[in-house]
């Protein structure tokens, strides 16, 4: 039986209104996602999650999702309502990736790198500037409004990240349209190419954020990092570029710690978000304190000619 709010959402969409579809729940951490099949084809229906309106700009998402489709890296957007109800084409013949599947599917990391390169080099115009430290401030305001608890020492690590900010600014990359939230599950693989979905956090950003964030989400080892970089650059990455990717591993954990705390404060039942947030924060602190980060920061400061 179709859930009532799913039926109401489908009735709003001209392409589905009056049809007798079959509906299959696909998943989603903060939103609910469904495969909807009619006699005319299969579609992907997204219903926005509770509380997401506090930190996601749906107009920005709509603009960027359509631009990503025009870039050839995302499915066509068929309907997008101001409240975030969205319908896209369902991509047949794809497998939703996971950390395990990235390890098991030959060439998956390289195909992901190539997909990001296609997006970053597309020339598409994205709305919103994904600015890490401004987003940290914004998320902290949301958490303050929710009366939420922070892990001990969070503000100290943000202060330490000032040195990272200076290093990244010294030889800034040209900004590009970026996904900005590359969970493994937001990448779909055909075995020949990777597609990107879920543009809620997308914006104009340093391209190496996407690579560093995916590496963290997938728990990539050194070999997978190398395949990702080679898929992106078509060859050996420069030390400064590799350094930016590693630095962003720490920074994405610093930011997404707060995202997890917001989910915890909103009582999102999808998983234990307090454990998610504190786990990310501990991983961030470990990398921030490591010799590896010191080495990679030096490469970033030296710049491409270093």
Phi, psi and omega in degrees: 000137182283131178299148187299315183290333175292316178298319178297317179298316181295327180293339178280346188259114184307324183293336183251341184301131178082357179272168176241077187276162164262145186232131180232126178288131181257328179140212182118137179276310180253334178251173172246134185236137184226147167267124181246123183241128175237181177295341182270347181146188182246144183224164176245120181253129178243125173253128184291149182278161179299131175083354184291340180294344181285339186220005177236128177267106186291331177294320176297315181301317181299315179300313185287324178297320179291321178294321178295322176296320178295331178283350178082022180242359185218157180289157180295136176271122184257336180201137176213116180266155180303333180274000175102357173295127186223144174234130175232168172294143174276132182269101178290154175075018180247156175243130175288122185283161176213173178302319180294316181292330174298327177284327189270333185266111183304130175082002185297318181296319178295321178294325176296316177301319180294324179295317178296320178299318179299318178294309186296328182266006189287336185078004178292148181264116176261146171277152173082132173261112179284095184250109189311305189286330174293321179294323175301314178300316181296317180294323177298324177294318177299316181294322177297318178297324180279352182068033187272156179270143175254150173298146180300131177089005184300312183296329178296319181290322176301319178296319178296330181290353176301324178294325177295317180301317179296318181295317180294326182284338185296323178225067187295140173284152169300135180288155184212163174295125185230154178286312173077349179220059187278065164305148178306322183290351175269007177240130181244131188244132174265350189097344177240332178208160178249137174254152179246137177228166177072095187251025184300324185251010186291157178176184176281128189203172170292123184303331183290346174301314183301319182289316180296318181294316179298320180301318178293312184298324182271358183058041186297144171269182184299323180293320178292321176301317180296318179295321178298312180295318180293323176297327181282310186270347184074019181169200183294133176278147175289151180306320181295323180288318176299320179298318179299319180299315182293318179300319180291341173301315178292318185291324179292324175294324178298318180287311187287346168305314181293322177302315179298322179294325176295317177299319178298315181294328179276004178058040175295121185276003187298325176196182179279093186283340173293315177296321177302311185292313182291328176295317178294321181295318179296320178294320177300312181299320181296316179290321179300328183269000188271158173295329179301315180294320177302316179296314183289327175297322177297320178294321178295316181296325181292332178082177184302331182271359185287000000 
